Amino acid sequence: MKALIIGSGVTGPVTALALRKAGIESEVFEAYQTSPDDVGGWLMIAPNGVNALGVVGLAEPVRGIGRPNRRMVMTDGRGKRFAAIDELDDNNPSQLVLRPDLYRVLAGRAAAAGIKIHHGRRLVDATETADGVTAHFADGSSVTGDILIGADGVHSAVRKLIDPNAPAPRYTGLLGFGGQVPGNDLGLGRDEFYFAQGKRGFLGYSLTEDGDTGWFTNVPSAEPIAGPEARRIGAAEWLRRMRELYGDDHPAREILAAATPDTMLVLGAMHIMPSAPRWHTDRMVIVGDAAHVPSNSTGQGASMSIESAVELARCLRDLPVPQAFAVFEKLRRPRVEKVAEYGERNNQDKVNGRISQAVTSVLAPVAMKLFMKPEKMFGWLHRYEIDWDAEVIA
């Protein structure tokens, strides 16, 4: 079997490596002319994502470029620490990685395995036959394989080919920004990640591997502003607005005062992709963000995609097409939709401001002791492992 994989972000190379482990050859086709190894900020790979990377021999390389996170700390807008949640497994903490570093590791491992990644090949159409599929690209070229896998992200072309009526990505009501400021003036712990709920907004921050203070925020906005448009407005203007928004909050006030436009990332409108109604045809299937995009507030976007890539390879190893696609969807849909619901609740808290600063700081410590046990909150999510050696049965 030969697989054609569309998209070479995170999901594409992991899918190719998992297929190689399953004995299936593949080639990756990327729309952009160059590798995205100099674009993007920080992302979190949760323990379940690290577990899935371990199946294809990537856990240790990713730990090598990551900064472990062993504790999540909640603070209010006065800087008061009111809750702390330790990672469930100290030997397998979440990893904070730079997206460009992750791209380089994944692409490098794929190249070492002999997997070809073609750039400048934007998919425009695909035609299926009883025993194969042909991908057609914007440059006029085409290539034929046994199956086609859409790992082409939230704005997936493959998803639209499978289902022209598939829903579009949905705006969360939040705009994304991030950056870093030099030094550690706040005295942050090296393996801790902090979340501050201020009077009018939310800010996350932590130490980077180099000892600087990295930060990100989701700013509520009634109207979606796409990344290119937000960047045209300019980082300096957004920084001015955020300083006004967080004027009374600690440590947002101090972090944003030290921030400069040239060290900022302006991401624009944040979207989720409700689990697509159709994941496959007889010869085409979508995986990762093309099929499901949980809110970034879950910290599970990359991890869910990595899990799905490995699970798809297991199914193709043990079952014929298209049965493998149907079983893959049956195995993955309940989990990714549960994660999406979890993210929706988090987003509503940020957008609506339901949990005020005062109520949060008073009630959260009590809730942590009585109800919000880490194992109950995250055990189902972070301890998840894919049994690669188990046979997939229809």
TIROVEX-331705 format. One record per residue (C-alpha): residue in three letters; x, y, z. Coordinates in pm, whole numbers, plus 50000, padded with zeros to 5 digits. Layout:
BEGIN
alaXYZ/...
END
This chain:
BEGIN
met500005000050000/lys501115035649924/ala499615065250111/leu499555101249991/ile499645124750292/ile498505160650242/gly500125184850487/ser503515184950659/gly502845203550982/val502835182351298/thr500325155751194/gly501715147550850/pro505215135850949/val503895117051254/thr501355099351033/ala504085090150784/leu506345076351058/ala503505056351214/leu502605042250871/arg506255032750816/lys506185013951148/ala503044996251023/gly504824986250701/ile503055011550478/glu504945035050245/ser503925071350213/glu504875105150067/val503975139150213/phe502785168650001/glu502875203750149/ala501225234549997/tyr503855259350115/gln507095263449924/thr509305260250232/ser509235241450559/pro507525260950842/asp510545256751069/asp510855293851147/val507185301551216/gly505155298751533/gly505405301751908/trp505165278452204/leu502865248552227/met502245222552494/ile502495185452430/ala500595168052708/pro501665134752863/asn499245115652639/gly500815132152335/val504295122652457/asn503025086852504/ala501835086052142/leu505125100452018/gly506875072252201/val505205047051969/val507195061151674/gly510405067451869/leu509915104951910/ala509305108952283/glu512955113652376/pro513795137152086/val510835158952183/arg511835158752548/gly515245169852425/ile513815201952276/gly511125207152540/arg510905223052880/pro509045200353125/asn506015213853304/arg505425196653639/arg502875219953797/met500065243153688/val499685273153919/met496545294753932/thr496805330954042/asp494405360154062/gly494895395153930/arg496635405454251/gly499305379054213/lys497835356754486/arg498445319754427/phe495195301854505/ala495635267454348/ala498365244554217/ile497935211954027/asp500875188053999/glu501355166253694/leu500025131053747/asp503295113853651/asp506515131353744/asn508385108853501/asn506225119453207/pro505375156453240/ser503935178652970/gln506525194052740/leu506575230652639/val508175232352294/leu508735258452027/arg506735249551719/pro509685255351480/asp511865231851690/leu509145205451678/tyr508825208651299/arg512565203551260/val512575172251478/leu509615156651296/ala510845165050946/gly514355153551032/arg513155120051160/ala510935115550852/ala513855123250621/ala516075098750809/ala513415072150754/gly513465078750379/ile510055095750371/lys509805121950095/ile508265155850179/his507365176349870/his506855214049907/gly504895237349680/arg502235210949610/arg498845226049694/leu496005200949659/val493095212649444/asp491235180349369/ala491305142549401/thr489685114849201/glu488895080649345/thr488675047149170/ala487815012949306/asp491435005949393/gly493155039549432/val493085077449439/thr494825104549235/ala495745137949390/his495775168549164/phe497875198849258/ala497745235849170/asp500995233648971/gly499335209448728/ser501035178248860/ser499285147448993/val500215115749179/thr498395082949238/gly498345061249548/asp496175035649721/ile494825060149981/leu494925097650050/ile495205111150404/gly494275147250481/ala496615160250751/asp496175195650620/gly494885213350927/val491865233251031/his491275247450680/ser491625212950522/ala491125209350148/val490695171750190/arg487825176550434/lys485945196450169/leu486615169849906/ile485215143050135/asp482215164250234/pro481555196850046/asn478975205650315/ala481365200750606/pro481085228750864/ala483715255850865/pro485965262051165/arg484115280751442/tyr485365312551606/thr485815309151982/gly485275345852070/leu488965349852152/leu492015365351985/gly495435349952048/phe498675367952135/gly501995358252288/gly505595367452334/gln508455367852580/val510315392952792/pro513905389752909/gly514765376053250/asn512795361653539/asp511815392253739/leu508745374453877/gly510725346354042/leu508995318753845/gly509665282253918/arg511455264653633/asp509005235853594/glu505805255253660/phe503225270153425/tyr501135299153556/phe497585309853472/ala496395343853596/gln492685352553592/gly492455390353612/lys489495413753629/arg488995416053253/gly491215389453100/phe493365358653128/leu497125355153093/gly499405324553093/tyr503125326953160/ser506175305753239/leu509935303953214/thr511405295252878/glu514315271352840/asp516645301552821/gly515375316153148/asp513175343453001/thr509475348753076/gly507175336152802/trp503525346852799/phe500305342452605/thr496815356252633/asn493385351452479/val491645385152446/pro487835384152416/ser486495399752096/ala482935399151963/glu484215399651606/pro486815375651465/ile489965392451333/ala492025369051116/gly495765366451167/pro496835386850860/glu494365414550945/ala495415414751310/arg499065417351205/arg498245446650975/ile496795464751276/gly500235460051426/ala501785445151737/ala502345479651886/glu498635487751875/trp497665454052024/leu500225458752297/arg498695492752378/arg495215477352395/met496345448652616/arg498135472152855/glu494855490952887/leu492845458952931/tyr495155444753199/gly496045478153356/asp495275467553714/asp496265430853698/his499425414653830/pro501615401053672/ala500065410953336/arg500795447353410/glu504505440553465/ile504905415553180/leu503175437552922/ala505095468253039/ala508335449752956/ala507025435152628/thr508015450252294/pro506295446951955/asp509285429051801/thr509045400652057/met505285395352011/leu503285369751820/val499945382051683/leu497875351051605/gly494435366651562/ala491115348351586/met491235314651756/his489105287251600/ile487965252551686/met486855226351437/pro483785207351553/ser484325170651480/ala483555167451110/pro480365147951028/arg482275127050771/trp485875116250821/his486335094150517/thr485265080350183/asp486415046950048/arg489895059949962/met490295092750151/val490405100450524/ile491135131150740/val493245130551055/gly494255155251326/asp493145191451295/ala491505184050961/ala488995162251147/his488885178051493/val490365209251657/pro489825213252031/ser490165247652183/asn493735258052251/ser492665262352616/thr492695224352648/gly496425222452572/gln495515191952362/gly495565203151998/ala498895187651905/ser498445157752136/met495055148251990/ser496485150151639/ile499475128651730/glu497235102651895/ser494985101251588/ala497945097151352/val499185066751544/glu495705051751576/leu495065055451202/ala498275036751125/arg497245008051357/cys493905005051180/leu495515004850834/arg498004978750951/asp495314954151058/leu492244961050845/pro491494965550474/val490454998850326/pro487805013050371/gln486984992650681/ala490125006050848/phe488835041750808/ala485455033350964/val487055016251265/phe489525045051306/glu486645069651329/lys484785047451574/leu487855045451798/arg488695082551791/arg485465102451766/pro484215097752127/arg487565108452276/val488145139152059/glu484565151152110/lys484905147652488/val488065168952476/ala486265194852259/glu483435197752514/tyr485995202852791/gly487585231252592/glu484215247652526/arg483595251052900/asn487005267352947/asn486375291952665/gln483015302552806/asp484665310653138/lys487105333752957/val484615350352725/asn481755355352969/gly483835362753277/arg481595339653480/ile484315333453736/ser485185367153879/gln488545374554036/ala487145375754389/val485015344354363/thr487855324954202/ser490405333354469/val487975324754750/leu486345293354616/ala489095276954410/pro491175264354708/val488045248654858/ala487045233354524/met490555219254477/lys490355201354811/leu486815188654778/phe486075183254409/met488875191654169/lys491215162554231/pro493955161253964/glu493395124253896/lys489685129753845/met490225160753634/phe493005148553408/gly493545111253457/trp491275101453166/leu493105126152946/his496785125253041/arg497225088253121/tyr495865076852787/glu498105052652598/ile497715035552262/asp498524998452270/trp500384996051941/asp500864958551963/ala497164950952017/glu495384938751706/val492644961651575/ile489474941551530/ala486524953951329/
END
